[in-house]
Amino acid sequence: DFISFRHHTYSRNGGEIVLDEVGPRFEMRPFCIKLGTLENIEAAETEWVLRPYMNTARKRNILSDNI
């Protein structure tokens, strides 16, 4: 899942509308989406999380104690 950003302008030539891409474009891959505003981010609920970025330190400690 990616979020794409592009900057476009449009102009009218007679009865036709022309769309031009003028700015830089880029894509972002979010790792966490929270519900709420930035002022209250600690109390915001997590709507979506990309699992590869989860902290595995606790799992590593449990595995190392059992060996």
mmCIF file of the N, C-alpha and C atoms, coordinates in Angstrom:
data_MODEL
# 
_entry.id   MODEL 
# 
loop_
_atom_site.group_PDB 
_atom_site.id 
_atom_site.type_symbol 
_atom_site.label_atom_id 
_atom_site.label_alt_id 
_atom_site.label_comp_id 
_atom_site.label_asym_id 
_atom_site.label_entity_id 
_atom_site.label_seq_id 
_atom_site.pdbx_PDB_ins_code 
_atom_site.Cartn_x 
_atom_site.Cartn_y 
_atom_site.Cartn_z 
_atom_site.occupancy 
_atom_site.B_iso_or_equiv 
_atom_site.pdbx_formal_charge 
_atom_site.auth_seq_id 
_atom_site.auth_comp_id 
_atom_site.auth_asym_id 
_atom_site.auth_atom_id 
_atom_site.pdbx_PDB_model_num 
ATOM 1   N N  . ASP A 1 1  ? 0.835   -1.184  0.000   1.00 0.00 ? 1  ASP A N  1 
ATOM 2   C CA . ASP A 1 1  ? 0.000   0.000   0.000   1.00 0.00 ? 1  ASP A CA 1 
ATOM 3   C C  . ASP A 1 1  ? 0.878   1.244   0.000   1.00 0.00 ? 1  ASP A C  1 
ATOM 4   N N  . PHE A 1 2  ? 0.617   2.135   -0.920  1.00 0.00 ? 2  PHE A N  1 
ATOM 5   C CA . PHE A 1 2  ? 1.378   3.370   -1.049  1.00 0.00 ? 2  PHE A CA 1 
ATOM 6   C C  . PHE A 1 2  ? 0.430   4.553   -1.137  1.00 0.00 ? 2  PHE A C  1 
ATOM 7   N N  . ILE A 1 3  ? 0.903   5.709   -0.726  1.00 0.00 ? 3  ILE A N  1 
ATOM 8   C CA . ILE A 1 3  ? 0.189   6.972   -0.910  1.00 0.00 ? 3  ILE A CA 1 
ATOM 9   C C  . ILE A 1 3  ? 0.979   7.767   -1.930  1.00 0.00 ? 3  ILE A C  1 
ATOM 10  N N  . SER A 1 4  ? 0.349   8.133   -3.037  1.00 0.00 ? 4  SER A N  1 
ATOM 11  C CA . SER A 1 4  ? 1.024   8.850   -4.127  1.00 0.00 ? 4  SER A CA 1 
ATOM 12  C C  . SER A 1 4  ? 0.674   10.328  -4.087  1.00 0.00 ? 4  SER A C  1 
ATOM 13  N N  . PHE A 1 5  ? 1.676   11.181  -4.296  1.00 0.00 ? 5  PHE A N  1 
ATOM 14  C CA . PHE A 1 5  ? 1.498   12.630  -4.345  1.00 0.00 ? 5  PHE A CA 1 
ATOM 15  C C  . PHE A 1 5  ? 1.960   13.134  -5.705  1.00 0.00 ? 5  PHE A C  1 
ATOM 16  N N  . ARG A 1 6  ? 1.129   13.949  -6.334  1.00 0.00 ? 6  ARG A N  1 
ATOM 17  C CA . ARG A 1 6  ? 1.476   14.561  -7.617  1.00 0.00 ? 6  ARG A CA 1 
ATOM 18  C C  . ARG A 1 6  ? 0.937   15.977  -7.650  1.00 0.00 ? 6  ARG A C  1 
ATOM 19  N N  . HIS A 1 7  ? 1.616   16.852  -8.386  1.00 0.00 ? 7  HIS A N  1 
ATOM 20  C CA . HIS A 1 7  ? 1.216   18.254  -8.499  1.00 0.00 ? 7  HIS A CA 1 
ATOM 21  C C  . HIS A 1 7  ? 0.821   18.524  -9.946  1.00 0.00 ? 7  HIS A C  1 
ATOM 22  N N  . HIS A 1 8  ? -0.441  18.909  -10.154 1.00 0.00 ? 8  HIS A N  1 
ATOM 23  C CA . HIS A 1 8  ? -0.952  19.160  -11.498 1.00 0.00 ? 8  HIS A CA 1 
ATOM 24  C C  . HIS A 1 8  ? -1.506  20.575  -11.606 1.00 0.00 ? 8  HIS A C  1 
ATOM 25  N N  . THR A 1 9  ? -1.466  21.111  -12.803 1.00 0.00 ? 9  THR A N  1 
ATOM 26  C CA . THR A 1 9  ? -2.187  22.343  -13.137 1.00 0.00 ? 9  THR A CA 1 
ATOM 27  C C  . THR A 1 9  ? -3.027  22.060  -14.373 1.00 0.00 ? 9  THR A C  1 
ATOM 28  N N  . TYR A 1 10 ? -4.054  22.856  -14.539 1.00 0.00 ? 10 TYR A N  1 
ATOM 29  C CA . TYR A 1 10 ? -4.873  22.686  -15.735 1.00 0.00 ? 10 TYR A CA 1 
ATOM 30  C C  . TYR A 1 10 ? -5.076  24.041  -16.391 1.00 0.00 ? 10 TYR A C  1 
ATOM 31  N N  . SER A 1 11 ? -5.280  24.010  -17.688 1.00 0.00 ? 11 SER A N  1 
ATOM 32  C CA . SER A 1 11 ? -5.559  25.233  -18.447 1.00 0.00 ? 11 SER A CA 1 
ATOM 33  C C  . SER A 1 11 ? -6.625  24.914  -19.484 1.00 0.00 ? 11 SER A C  1 
ATOM 34  N N  . ARG A 1 12 ? -7.334  25.949  -19.884 1.00 0.00 ? 12 ARG A N  1 
ATOM 35  C CA . ARG A 1 12 ? -8.395  25.786  -20.878 1.00 0.00 ? 12 ARG A CA 1 
ATOM 36  C C  . ARG A 1 12 ? -7.933  26.353  -22.207 1.00 0.00 ? 12 ARG A C  1 
ATOM 37  N N  . ASN A 1 13 ? -7.976  25.524  -23.207 1.00 0.00 ? 13 ASN A N  1 
ATOM 38  C CA . ASN A 1 13 ? -7.670  25.946  -24.576 1.00 0.00 ? 13 ASN A CA 1 
ATOM 39  C C  . ASN A 1 13 ? -8.953  25.799  -25.390 1.00 0.00 ? 13 ASN A C  1 
ATOM 40  N N  . GLY A 1 14 ? -9.674  26.890  -25.509 1.00 0.00 ? 14 GLY A N  1 
ATOM 41  C CA . GLY A 1 14 ? -10.966 26.823  -26.199 1.00 0.00 ? 14 GLY A CA 1 
ATOM 42  C C  . GLY A 1 14 ? -11.949 26.018  -25.375 1.00 0.00 ? 14 GLY A C  1 
ATOM 43  N N  . GLY A 1 15 ? -12.452 24.942  -25.923 1.00 0.00 ? 15 GLY A N  1 
ATOM 44  C CA . GLY A 1 15 ? -13.373 24.077  -25.194 1.00 0.00 ? 15 GLY A CA 1 
ATOM 45  C C  . GLY A 1 15 ? -12.693 22.875  -24.574 1.00 0.00 ? 15 GLY A C  1 
ATOM 46  N N  . GLU A 1 16 ? -11.375 22.797  -24.681 1.00 0.00 ? 16 GLU A N  1 
ATOM 47  C CA . GLU A 1 16 ? -10.623 21.643  -24.194 1.00 0.00 ? 16 GLU A CA 1 
ATOM 48  C C  . GLU A 1 16 ? -9.859  22.010  -22.926 1.00 0.00 ? 16 GLU A C  1 
ATOM 49  N N  . ILE A 1 17 ? -9.802  21.104  -21.970 1.00 0.00 ? 17 ILE A N  1 
ATOM 50  C CA . ILE A 1 17 ? -9.043  21.306  -20.733 1.00 0.00 ? 17 ILE A CA 1 
ATOM 51  C C  . ILE A 1 17 ? -7.788  20.446  -20.811 1.00 0.00 ? 17 ILE A C  1 
ATOM 52  N N  . VAL A 1 18 ? -6.625  21.089  -20.578 1.00 0.00 ? 18 VAL A N  1 
ATOM 53  C CA . VAL A 1 18 ? -5.335  20.400  -20.649 1.00 0.00 ? 18 VAL A CA 1 
ATOM 54  C C  . VAL A 1 18 ? -4.775  20.281  -19.234 1.00 0.00 ? 18 VAL A C  1 
ATOM 55  N N  . LEU A 1 19 ? -4.390  19.080  -18.854 1.00 0.00 ? 19 LEU A N  1 
ATOM 56  C CA . LEU A 1 19 ? -3.838  18.799  -17.538 1.00 0.00 ? 19 LEU A CA 1 
ATOM 57  C C  . LEU A 1 19 ? -2.338  18.562  -17.676 1.00 0.00 ? 19 LEU A C  1 
ATOM 58  N N  . ASP A 1 20 ? -1.526  19.321  -16.904 1.00 0.00 ? 20 ASP A N  1 
ATOM 59  C CA . ASP A 1 20 ? -0.064  19.193  -16.944 1.00 0.00 ? 20 ASP A CA 1 
ATOM 60  C C  . ASP A 1 20 ? 0.458   18.839  -15.559 1.00 0.00 ? 20 ASP A C  1 
ATOM 61  N N  . GLU A 1 21 ? 1.411   17.912  -15.517 1.00 0.00 ? 21 GLU A N  1 
ATOM 62  C CA . GLU A 1 21 ? 2.078   17.592  -14.260 1.00 0.00 ? 21 GLU A CA 1 
ATOM 63  C C  . GLU A 1 21 ? 3.291   18.509  -14.140 1.00 0.00 ? 21 GLU A C  1 
ATOM 64  N N  . VAL A 1 22 ? 3.344   19.332  -13.077 1.00 0.00 ? 22 VAL A N  1 
ATOM 65  C CA . VAL A 1 22 ? 4.386   20.353  -12.984 1.00 0.00 ? 22 VAL A CA 1 
ATOM 66  C C  . VAL A 1 22 ? 5.376   20.113  -11.852 1.00 0.00 ? 22 VAL A C  1 
ATOM 67  N N  . GLY A 1 23 ? 4.968   19.456  -10.810 1.00 0.00 ? 23 GLY A N  1 
ATOM 68  C CA . GLY A 1 23 ? 5.843   19.369  -9.654  1.00 0.00 ? 23 GLY A CA 1 
ATOM 69  C C  . GLY A 1 23 ? 6.452   18.003  -9.478  1.00 0.00 ? 23 GLY A C  1 
ATOM 70  N N  . PRO A 1 24 ? 7.252   17.879  -8.449  1.00 0.00 ? 24 PRO A N  1 
ATOM 71  C CA . PRO A 1 24 ? 7.823   16.565  -8.170  1.00 0.00 ? 24 PRO A CA 1 
ATOM 72  C C  . PRO A 1 24 ? 6.726   15.614  -7.700  1.00 0.00 ? 24 PRO A C  1 
ATOM 73  N N  . ARG A 1 25 ? 6.881   14.357  -8.031  1.00 0.00 ? 25 ARG A N  1 
ATOM 74  C CA . ARG A 1 25 ? 5.943   13.353  -7.549  1.00 0.00 ? 25 ARG A CA 1 
ATOM 75  C C  . ARG A 1 25 ? 6.705   12.370  -6.680  1.00 0.00 ? 25 ARG A C  1 
ATOM 76  N N  . PHE A 1 26 ? 6.022   11.845  -5.686  1.00 0.00 ? 26 PHE A N  1 
ATOM 77  C CA . PHE A 1 26 ? 6.659   10.866  -4.820  1.00 0.00 ? 26 PHE A CA 1 
ATOM 78  C C  . PHE A 1 26 ? 5.599   9.964   -4.213  1.00 0.00 ? 26 PHE A C  1 
ATOM 79  N N  . GLU A 1 27 ? 6.060   8.846   -3.681  1.00 0.00 ? 27 GLU A N  1 
ATOM 80  C CA . GLU A 1 27 ? 5.184   7.884   -3.032  1.00 0.00 ? 27 GLU A CA 1 
ATOM 81  C C  . GLU A 1 27 ? 5.700   7.618   -1.630  1.00 0.00 ? 27 GLU A C  1 
ATOM 82  N N  . MET A 1 28 ? 4.770   7.438   -0.708  1.00 0.00 ? 28 MET A N  1 
ATOM 83  C CA . MET A 1 28 ? 5.124   7.124   0.670   1.00 0.00 ? 28 MET A CA 1 
ATOM 84  C C  . MET A 1 28 ? 4.484   5.791   1.038   1.00 0.00 ? 28 MET A C  1 
ATOM 85  N N  . ARG A 1 29 ? 5.193   5.023   1.835   1.00 0.00 ? 29 ARG A N  1 
ATOM 86  C CA . ARG A 1 29 ? 4.650   3.770   2.349   1.00 0.00 ? 29 ARG A CA 1 
ATOM 87  C C  . ARG A 1 29 ? 4.461   3.937   3.856   1.00 0.00 ? 29 ARG A C  1 
ATOM 88  N N  . PRO A 1 30 ? 3.229   4.116   4.295   1.00 0.00 ? 30 PRO A N  1 
ATOM 89  C CA . PRO A 1 30 ? 3.001   4.351   5.727   1.00 0.00 ? 30 PRO A CA 1 
ATOM 90  C C  . PRO A 1 30 ? 3.248   3.088   6.543   1.00 0.00 ? 30 PRO A C  1 
ATOM 91  N N  . PHE A 1 31 ? 3.677   3.262   7.785   1.00 0.00 ? 31 PHE A N  1 
ATOM 92  C CA . PHE A 1 31 ? 3.847   2.123   8.670   1.00 0.00 ? 31 PHE A CA 1 
ATOM 93  C C  . PHE A 1 31 ? 2.793   2.097   9.756   1.00 0.00 ? 31 PHE A C  1 
ATOM 94  N N  . CYS A 1 32 ? 2.067   3.232   9.950   1.00 0.00 ? 32 CYS A N  1 
ATOM 95  C CA . CYS A 1 32 ? 1.031   3.280   10.968  1.00 0.00 ? 32 CYS A CA 1 
ATOM 96  C C  . CYS A 1 32 ? 0.048   4.393   10.614  1.00 0.00 ? 32 CYS A C  1 
ATOM 97  N N  . ILE A 1 33 ? -1.252  4.110   10.735  1.00 0.00 ? 33 ILE A N  1 
ATOM 98  C CA . ILE A 1 33 ? -2.282  5.124   10.522  1.00 0.00 ? 33 ILE A CA 1 
ATOM 99  C C  . ILE A 1 33 ? -3.080  5.226   11.810  1.00 0.00 ? 33 ILE A C  1 
ATOM 100 N N  . LYS A 1 34 ? -3.139  6.427   12.377  1.00 0.00 ? 34 LYS A N  1 
ATOM 101 C CA . LYS A 1 34 ? -3.836  6.666   13.640  1.00 0.00 ? 34 LYS A CA 1 
ATOM 102 C C  . LYS A 1 34 ? -5.102  7.465   13.395  1.00 0.00 ? 34 LYS A C  1 
ATOM 103 N N  . LEU A 1 35 ? -6.125  7.234   14.211  1.00 0.00 ? 35 LEU A N  1 
ATOM 104 C CA . LEU A 1 35 ? -7.354  8.014   14.174  1.00 0.00 ? 35 LEU A CA 1 
ATOM 105 C C  . LEU A 1 35 ? -7.207  9.186   15.132  1.00 0.00 ? 35 LEU A C  1 
ATOM 106 N N  . GLY A 1 36 ? -7.540  10.378  14.697  1.00 0.00 ? 36 GLY A N  1 
ATOM 107 C CA . GLY A 1 36 ? -7.456  11.541  15.565  1.00 0.00 ? 36 GLY A CA 1 
ATOM 108 C C  . GLY A 1 36 ? -6.547  12.601  14.989  1.00 0.00 ? 36 GLY A C  1 
ATOM 109 N N  . THR A 1 37 ? -6.226  13.585  15.820  1.00 0.00 ? 37 THR A N  1 
ATOM 110 C CA . THR A 1 37 ? -5.386  14.700  15.395  1.00 0.00 ? 37 THR A CA 1 
ATOM 111 C C  . THR A 1 37 ? -4.000  14.585  16.010  1.00 0.00 ? 37 THR A C  1 
ATOM 112 N N  . LEU A 1 38 ? -3.066  15.367  15.498  1.00 0.00 ? 38 LEU A N  1 
ATOM 113 C CA . LEU A 1 38 ? -1.693  15.330  15.998  1.00 0.00 ? 38 LEU A CA 1 
ATOM 114 C C  . LEU A 1 38 ? -1.560  15.899  17.403  1.00 0.00 ? 38 LEU A C  1 
ATOM 115 N N  . GLU A 1 39 ? -2.503  16.751  17.814  1.00 0.00 ? 39 GLU A N  1 
ATOM 116 C CA . GLU A 1 39 ? -2.433  17.325  19.157  1.00 0.00 ? 39 GLU A CA 1 
ATOM 117 C C  . GLU A 1 39 ? -2.644  16.261  20.230  1.00 0.00 ? 39 GLU A C  1 
ATOM 118 N N  . ASN A 1 40 ? -3.402  15.219  19.911  1.00 0.00 ? 40 ASN A N  1 
ATOM 119 C CA . ASN A 1 40 ? -3.733  14.194  20.898  1.00 0.00 ? 40 ASN A CA 1 
ATOM 120 C C  . ASN A 1 40 ? -3.330  12.813  20.376  1.00 0.00 ? 40 ASN A C  1 
ATOM 121 N N  . ILE A 1 41 ? -2.107  12.680  19.898  1.00 0.00 ? 41 ILE A N  1 
ATOM 122 C CA . ILE A 1 41 ? -1.660  11.445  19.249  1.00 0.00 ? 41 ILE A CA 1 
ATOM 123 C C  . ILE A 1 41 ? -1.489  10.291  20.243  1.00 0.00 ? 41 ILE A C  1 
ATOM 124 N N  . GLU A 1 42 ? -1.205  10.576  21.507  1.00 0.00 ? 42 GLU A N  1 
ATOM 125 C CA . GLU A 1 42 ? -1.029  9.506   22.493  1.00 0.00 ? 42 GLU A CA 1 
ATOM 126 C C  . GLU A 1 42 ? -2.339  8.783   22.770  1.00 0.00 ? 42 GLU A C  1 
ATOM 127 N N  . ALA A 1 43 ? -3.464  9.505   22.705  1.00 0.00 ? 43 ALA A N  1 
ATOM 128 C CA . ALA A 1 43 ? -4.772  8.909   22.993  1.00 0.00 ? 43 ALA A CA 1 
ATOM 129 C C  . ALA A 1 43 ? -5.454  8.378   21.741  1.00 0.00 ? 43 ALA A C  1 
ATOM 130 N N  . ALA A 1 44 ? -4.853  8.564   20.582  1.00 0.00 ? 44 ALA A N  1 
ATOM 131 C CA . ALA A 1 44 ? -5.487  8.153   19.331  1.00 0.00 ? 44 ALA A CA 1 
ATOM 132 C C  . ALA A 1 44 ? -5.440  6.638   19.167  1.00 0.00 ? 44 ALA A C  1 
ATOM 133 N N  . GLU A 1 45 ? -6.509  6.099   18.591  1.00 0.00 ? 45 GLU A N  1 
ATOM 134 C CA . GLU A 1 45 ? -6.551  4.671   18.298  1.00 0.00 ? 45 GLU A CA 1 
ATOM 135 C C  . GLU A 1 45 ? -5.769  4.383   17.019  1.00 0.00 ? 45 GLU A C  1 
ATOM 136 N N  . THR A 1 46 ? -5.165  3.210   16.963  1.00 0.00 ? 46 THR A N  1 
ATOM 137 C CA . THR A 1 46 ? -4.446  2.798   15.766  1.00 0.00 ? 46 THR A CA 1 
ATOM 138 C C  . THR A 1 46 ? -5.429  2.139   14.813  1.00 0.00 ? 46 THR A C  1 
ATOM 139 N N  . GLU A 1 47 ? -5.542  2.691   13.602  1.00 0.00 ? 47 GLU A N  1 
ATOM 140 C CA . GLU A 1 47 ? -6.460  2.136   12.611  1.00 0.00 ? 47 GLU A CA 1 
ATOM 141 C C  . GLU A 1 47 ? -5.793  1.041   11.782  1.00 0.00 ? 47 GLU A C  1 
ATOM 142 N N  . TRP A 1 48 ? -4.507  1.209   11.463  1.00 0.00 ? 48 TRP A N  1 
ATOM 143 C CA . TRP A 1 48 ? -3.810  0.249   10.607  1.00 0.00 ? 48 TRP A CA 1 
ATOM 144 C C  . TRP A 1 48 ? -2.329  0.280   10.935  1.00 0.00 ? 48 TRP A C  1 
ATOM 145 N N  . VAL A 1 49 ? -1.668  -0.894  10.911  1.00 0.00 ? 49 VAL A N  1 
ATOM 146 C CA . VAL A 1 49 ? -0.232  -1.001  11.194  1.00 0.00 ? 49 VAL A CA 1 
ATOM 147 C C  . VAL A 1 49 ? 0.391   -1.940  10.171  1.00 0.00 ? 49 VAL A C  1 
ATOM 148 N N  . LEU A 1 50 ? 1.523   -1.550  9.627   1.00 0.00 ? 50 LEU A N  1 
ATOM 149 C CA . LEU A 1 50 ? 2.290   -2.418  8.741   1.00 0.00 ? 50 LEU A CA 1 
ATOM 150 C C  . LEU A 1 50 ? 3.098   -3.362  9.622   1.00 0.00 ? 50 LEU A C  1 
ATOM 151 N N  . ARG A 1 51 ? 2.821   -4.623  9.566   1.00 0.00 ? 51 ARG A N  1 
ATOM 152 C CA . ARG A 1 51 ? 3.391   -5.592  10.500  1.00 0.00 ? 51 ARG A CA 1 
ATOM 153 C C  . ARG A 1 51 ? 4.909   -5.769  10.438  1.00 0.00 ? 51 ARG A C  1 
ATOM 154 N N  . PRO A 1 52 ? 5.607   -5.636  9.326   1.00 0.00 ? 52 PRO A N  1 
ATOM 155 C CA . PRO A 1 52 ? 7.060   -5.822  9.348   1.00 0.00 ? 52 PRO A CA 1 
ATOM 156 C C  . PRO A 1 52 ? 7.803   -4.839  10.257  1.00 0.00 ? 52 PRO A C  1 
ATOM 157 N N  . TYR A 1 53 ? 7.170   -3.728  10.636  1.00 0.00 ? 53 TYR A N  1 
ATOM 158 C CA . TYR A 1 53 ? 7.832   -2.748  11.480  1.00 0.00 ? 53 TYR A CA 1 
ATOM 159 C C  . TYR A 1 53 ? 7.477   -2.901  12.955  1.00 0.00 ? 53 TYR A C  1 
ATOM 160 N N  . MET A 1 54 ? 6.885   -4.011  13.337  1.00 0.00 ? 54 MET A N  1 
ATOM 161 C CA . MET A 1 54 ? 6.546   -4.237  14.740  1.00 0.00 ? 54 MET A CA 1 
ATOM 162 C C  . MET A 1 54 ? 7.819   -4.537  15.530  1.00 0.00 ? 54 MET A C  1 
ATOM 163 N N  . ASN A 1 55 ? 7.843   -4.158  16.795  1.00 0.00 ? 55 ASN A N  1 
ATOM 164 C CA . ASN A 1 55 ? 8.987   -4.387  17.665  1.00 0.00 ? 55 ASN A CA 1 
ATOM 165 C C  . ASN A 1 55 ? 9.017   -5.859  18.069  1.00 0.00 ? 55 ASN A C  1 
ATOM 166 N N  . THR A 1 56 ? 10.111  -6.534  17.791  1.00 0.00 ? 56 THR A N  1 
ATOM 167 C CA . THR A 1 56 ? 10.224  -7.956  18.108  1.00 0.00 ? 56 THR A CA 1 
ATOM 168 C C  . THR A 1 56 ? 11.174  -8.208  19.273  1.00 0.00 ? 56 THR A C  1 
ATOM 169 N N  . ALA A 1 57 ? 11.525  -7.177  20.030  1.00 0.00 ? 57 ALA A N  1 
ATOM 170 C CA . ALA A 1 57 ? 12.473  -7.338  21.129  1.00 0.00 ? 57 ALA A CA 1 
ATOM 171 C C  . ALA A 1 57 ? 11.926  -8.276  22.201  1.00 0.00 ? 57 ALA A C  1 
ATOM 172 N N  . ARG A 1 58 ? 10.631  -8.170  22.519  1.00 0.00 ? 58 ARG A N  1 
ATOM 173 C CA . ARG A 1 58 ? 10.053  -9.024  23.547  1.00 0.00 ? 58 ARG A CA 1 
ATOM 174 C C  . ARG A 1 58 ? 10.066  -10.487 23.092  1.00 0.00 ? 58 ARG A C  1 
ATOM 175 N N  . LYS A 1 59 ? 9.736   -10.726 21.842  1.00 0.00 ? 59 LYS A N  1 
ATOM 176 C CA . LYS A 1 59 ? 9.742   -12.088 21.306  1.00 0.00 ? 59 LYS A CA 1 
ATOM 177 C C  . LYS A 1 59 ? 11.166  -12.652 21.346  1.00 0.00 ? 59 LYS A C  1 
ATOM 178 N N  . ARG A 1 60 ? 12.148  -11.844 21.040  1.00 0.00 ? 60 ARG A N  1 
ATOM 179 C CA . ARG A 1 60 ? 13.534  -12.286 21.060  1.00 0.00 ? 60 ARG A CA 1 
ATOM 180 C C  . ARG A 1 60 ? 13.965  -12.659 22.481  1.00 0.00 ? 60 ARG A C  1 
ATOM 181 N N  . ASN A 1 61 ? 13.538  -11.868 23.468  1.00 0.00 ? 61 ASN A N  1 
ATOM 182 C CA . ASN A 1 61 ? 13.887  -12.170 24.858  1.00 0.00 ? 61 ASN A CA 1 
ATOM 183 C C  . ASN A 1 61 ? 13.246  -13.472 25.323  1.00 0.00 ? 61 ASN A C  1 
ATOM 184 N N  . ILE A 1 62 ? 12.010  -13.720 24.946  1.00 0.00 ? 62 ILE A N  1 
ATOM 185 C CA . ILE A 1 62 ? 11.337  -14.960 25.335  1.00 0.00 ? 62 ILE A CA 1 
ATOM 186 C C  . ILE A 1 62 ? 12.035  -16.155 24.704  1.00 0.00 ? 62 ILE A C  1 
ATOM 187 N N  . LEU A 1 63 ? 12.399  -16.051 23.450  1.00 0.00 ? 63 LEU A N  1 
ATOM 188 C CA . LEU A 1 63 ? 13.088  -17.151 22.778  1.00 0.00 ? 63 LEU A CA 1 
ATOM 189 C C  . LEU A 1 63 ? 14.465  -17.406 23.375  1.00 0.00 ? 63 LEU A C  1 
ATOM 190 N N  . SER A 1 64 ? 15.179  -16.355 23.755  1.00 0.00 ? 64 SER A N  1 
ATOM 191 C CA . SER A 1 64 ? 16.523  -16.537 24.298  1.00 0.00 ? 64 SER A CA 1 
ATOM 192 C C  . SER A 1 64 ? 16.483  -17.133 25.700  1.00 0.00 ? 64 SER A C  1 
ATOM 193 N N  . ASP A 1 65 ? 15.424  -16.881 26.491  1.00 0.00 ? 65 ASP A N  1 
ATOM 194 C CA . ASP A 1 65 ? 15.321  -17.455 27.833  1.00 0.00 ? 65 ASP A CA 1 
ATOM 195 C C  . ASP A 1 65 ? 15.022  -18.945 27.791  1.00 0.00 ? 65 ASP A C  1 
ATOM 196 N N  . ASN A 1 66 ? 14.316  -19.395 26.764  1.00 0.00 ? 66 ASN A N  1 
ATOM 197 C CA . ASN A 1 66 ? 13.948  -20.807 26.671  1.00 0.00 ? 66 ASN A CA 1 
ATOM 198 C C  . ASN A 1 66 ? 15.069  -21.682 26.138  1.00 0.00 ? 66 ASN A C  1 
ATOM 199 N N  . ILE A 1 67 ? 16.081  -21.117 25.559  1.00 0.00 ? 67 ILE A N  1 
ATOM 200 C CA . ILE A 1 67 ? 17.152  -21.919 24.946  1.00 0.00 ? 67 ILE A CA 1 
ATOM 201 C C  . ILE A 1 67 ? 18.206  -22.287 25.942  1.00 0.00 ? 67 ILE A C  1 
# 
